[in-house]
Structure formats: structure tokens, C-alpha cells
């Protein structure tokens, strides 16, 4: 980054919590996933935090509607405040993903998986996600648990891994792009 030139690309990020993903990381994830993202997709982030992944998703390819769900109400309020700066129409709901219901199915699920996710969590997550996604939906999943996410994706009979990438070896972070099987 050239520090002599002003860079306002991430000025929307006014509010965050300790576990928030840095906007540059979210932008990098969306750049890696861009070939798999659908134009005008209906997008869900089940652990949206302060909304960074959804905002970056909207920057990389048009999407409508976008929904963010998080159990942490303070994070949802900060997501609304950050999104207001962008004037993007993103809907945020303070609710546990595992009790979230919606009238229609989503084309994409993008998220930063909770740091505490273990095998039991992933099994429950994939079962719930399947009830909210269209056949052929794309999942862009990020975690800091090394191979656990990729291993859990491989165990799902209805998922095909399209791409994996190690983002930071020191932090043990990885992104997996997968597709839910068609019919």
C-alpha cells in the first residue's frame, strides 16, 4: 500500500468487534471466490458479525437480496451502521442461525465460520444450511482451523469442493468454495 495516496476503499468499516474479519481479508476472499459467484444472487451470511463479508460480496458482483444473521445483537447493530455508510440494501437479523427460517432459498452462503466450530458444530451447520440453500448453491466458507473445514466439507455427500486456498499459514486460515449438488 502506498501511504502517500489516500485509500478510501474500506472507509465503510467504522465499527467492529474483537472477532471481526478485516475488510482486506474479506475482499481477498471474495476475489478468490469471484469466478464462482452468481450475478444477482440471493446471499446469506449465517455468522455475519459486523457485515464485512456481505459488503465485500456486493462490491465484487451484484447480489440482491443479501441477508446477514448473527446471534450477537451488538454485532448486528454495528453491521447496520457499517452498511449504512455504503448505502447497500443488506438485511440484518439478530437470531441464531440454527433457528433462522426464510420464505425462499438462497443461491449462496458466505461466512467466516465461528472460531469455536468443532466436528459436531459442522455437522449441524451443514444440515441446517441445506434447508436454506437452492440446489447448486455455492458456499464460500472461511475458518482458522486448518484442515477441519475442508475435511468436514469432504464428508458431505451432497457437496463438491470447487476450490481451497490457504490464506495465512501462521494463522492456520483456509477458504473453501463448495457447491451443493444439483437435484
C-alpha positions as CSV (number, residue, x, y, z in Angstrom):
1,X,0.0,0.0,0.0
2,X,1.3,3.4,-0.9
3,X,0.9,5.6,2.2
4,X,1.2,8.8,0.3
5,X,-2.0,8.2,-1.6
6,X,-5.3,8.3,0.3
7,X,-7.2,5.0,0.1
8,X,-10.9,5.2,0.9
9,X,-11.9,1.7,-0.3
10,X,-12.6,0.4,3.2
11,X,-14.0,3.6,4.8
12,X,-17.3,1.9,5.5
13,X,-15.7,-0.1,8.3
14,X,-16.4,2.2,11.2
15,X,-17.5,-0.4,13.8
16,X,-16.1,-3.8,14.6
17,X,-15.9,-6.3,17.4
18,X,-12.8,-8.3,18.5
19,X,-13.6,-11.3,16.3
20,X,-14.3,-9.2,13.2
21,X,-12.7,-10.0,9.9
22,X,-10.5,-7.3,8.5
23,X,-12.0,-5.8,5.3
24,X,-8.9,-6.5,3.3
25,X,-9.2,-10.2,4.2
26,X,-12.9,-10.3,3.2
27,X,-12.0,-8.6,-0.1
28,X,-9.3,-11.2,-0.7
29,X,-11.8,-14.0,0.0
30,X,-14.3,-12.6,-2.5
31,X,-11.6,-12.1,-5.1
32,X,-10.7,-15.8,-4.8
33,X,-14.3,-16.8,-5.0
34,X,-15.4,-14.4,-7.7
35,X,-15.4,-17.0,-10.6
36,X,-18.0,-19.0,-8.6
37,X,-20.2,-16.1,-7.5
38,X,-23.5,-15.8,-9.3
39,X,-24.7,-12.5,-10.7
40,X,-27.8,-11.1,-8.8
41,X,-27.6,-14.0,-6.3
42,X,-29.6,-14.2,-3.1
43,X,-26.9,-14.4,-0.5
44,X,-26.9,-15.4,3.2
45,X,-24.2,-15.0,5.8
46,X,-25.2,-17.0,8.8
47,X,-22.5,-15.6,11.1
48,X,-22.3,-12.1,9.7
49,X,-20.7,-10.3,12.6
50,X,-20.4,-6.6,11.6
51,X,-21.3,-7.3,7.9
52,X,-17.9,-7.1,6.3
53,X,-18.2,-10.3,4.1
54,X,-21.7,-9.2,2.8
55,X,-20.5,-5.7,2.0
56,X,-17.4,-7.1,0.1
57,X,-19.6,-9.7,-1.7
58,X,-21.8,-6.9,-3.0
59,X,-18.7,-5.0,-4.2
60,X,-17.4,-8.0,-6.2
61,X,-20.6,-8.9,-8.0
62,X,-24.2,-7.7,-7.8
63,X,-26.4,-9.5,-5.4
64,X,-29.9,-9.0,-4.2
65,X,-31.1,-9.6,-1.6
66,X,-28.3,-10.1,0.9
67,X,-29.1,-11.3,4.4
68,X,-26.9,-11.4,7.5
69,X,-27.8,-13.4,10.6
70,X,-25.9,-13.3,13.8
71,X,-26.8,-14.2,17.4
72,X,-24.8,-11.3,18.7
73,X,-27.1,-8.3,18.7
74,X,-24.3,-5.7,19.1
75,X,-22.6,-7.1,16.0
76,X,-25.9,-6.8,14.0
77,X,-26.2,-3.1,15.0
78,X,-22.6,-2.4,14.0
79,X,-23.3,-4.3,10.7
80,X,-26.3,-2.0,10.1
81,X,-24.2,1.1,10.9
82,X,-21.3,0.0,8.6
83,X,-23.7,-0.9,5.8
84,X,-25.5,2.5,6.1
85,X,-22.2,4.1,5.0
86,X,-22.2,2.1,1.8
87,X,-26.0,2.7,1.1
88,X,-26.2,-1.0,0.2
89,X,-29.6,-2.8,0.8
90,X,-28.4,-5.5,3.1
91,X,-30.8,-7.0,5.7
92,X,-29.6,-8.0,9.1
93,X,-31.3,-10.2,11.6
94,X,-30.3,-10.8,15.2
95,X,-31.0,-14.5,15.5
96,X,-29.3,-17.8,16.0
97,X,-28.6,-19.3,12.5
98,X,-29.9,-22.7,13.7
99,X,-33.4,-21.3,14.3
100,X,-33.4,-19.0,11.3
101,X,-36.1,-19.6,8.7
102,X,-36.8,-17.9,5.4
103,X,-39.6,-17.9,2.8
104,X,-37.2,-18.6,-0.1
105,X,-33.9,-20.4,-0.7
106,X,-30.6,-18.8,-1.2
107,X,-28.1,-19.1,-4.1
108,X,-25.0,-18.5,-2.0
109,X,-23.8,-18.8,1.6
110,X,-20.7,-16.9,2.5
111,X,-19.3,-16.7,6.0
112,X,-16.4,-16.6,8.4
113,X,-17.1,-19.8,10.5
114,X,-17.0,-19.4,14.3
115,X,-13.6,-20.0,15.8
116,X,-15.1,-22.5,18.3
117,X,-16.6,-24.7,15.5
118,X,-15.9,-28.4,16.0
119,X,-17.0,-31.5,14.2
120,X,-20.4,-31.6,15.9
121,X,-20.9,-27.9,15.0
122,X,-20.1,-28.5,11.4
123,X,-22.5,-31.5,11.1
124,X,-25.3,-29.3,12.5
125,X,-24.3,-26.4,10.3
126,X,-24.3,-28.4,7.0
127,X,-27.7,-30.0,7.9
128,X,-29.2,-26.5,8.6
129,X,-27.5,-24.9,5.6
130,X,-29.0,-27.5,3.3
131,X,-32.5,-26.4,4.3
132,X,-31.8,-22.8,3.3
133,X,-30.0,-23.3,0.0
134,X,-31.1,-24.0,-3.5
135,X,-29.7,-27.0,-5.3
136,X,-26.5,-25.9,-7.0
137,X,-25.9,-23.2,-4.4
138,X,-22.3,-22.0,-3.8
139,X,-20.8,-21.9,-0.3
140,X,-17.8,-19.7,0.5
141,X,-16.5,-20.7,3.9
142,X,-13.5,-19.3,5.8
143,X,-12.0,-20.6,9.0
144,X,-8.9,-20.6,11.1
145,X,-8.8,-24.3,12.0
146,X,-6.6,-25.6,9.2
147,X,-7.9,-28.7,7.6
148,X,-11.0,-29.2,9.8
149,X,-13.3,-27.2,7.5
150,X,-12.1,-28.9,4.3
151,X,-12.3,-32.3,6.0
152,X,-15.9,-31.7,7.1
153,X,-16.8,-30.5,3.6
154,X,-15.4,-33.7,2.1
155,X,-17.6,-35.7,4.4
156,X,-20.8,-34.1,3.0
157,X,-22.1,-36.4,0.2
158,X,-24.0,-33.5,-1.3
159,X,-21.1,-31.1,-1.6
160,X,-18.4,-30.7,-4.3
161,X,-15.3,-28.7,-3.4
162,X,-14.5,-26.3,-6.2
163,X,-11.5,-24.5,-4.6
164,X,-9.5,-24.4,-1.5
165,X,-6.8,-21.9,-0.5
166,X,-4.6,-21.4,2.5
167,X,-4.7,-17.7,3.3
168,X,-2.3,-17.5,6.2
169,X,-0.2,-20.4,7.3
170,X,0.7,-18.8,10.6
171,X,-2.9,-18.2,11.5
172,X,-3.9,-21.6,10.0
173,X,-6.6,-20.0,7.9
174,X,-8.3,-21.5,4.9
175,X,-11.1,-20.8,2.5
176,X,-13.2,-23.5,0.9
177,X,-15.5,-22.8,-2.0
178,X,-18.0,-25.6,-2.5
179,X,-21.2,-26.3,-4.4
180,X,-24.3,-28.1,-3.3
181,X,-25.2,-30.8,-5.7
182,X,-28.0,-30.2,-8.2
183,X,-31.1,-32.3,-7.7
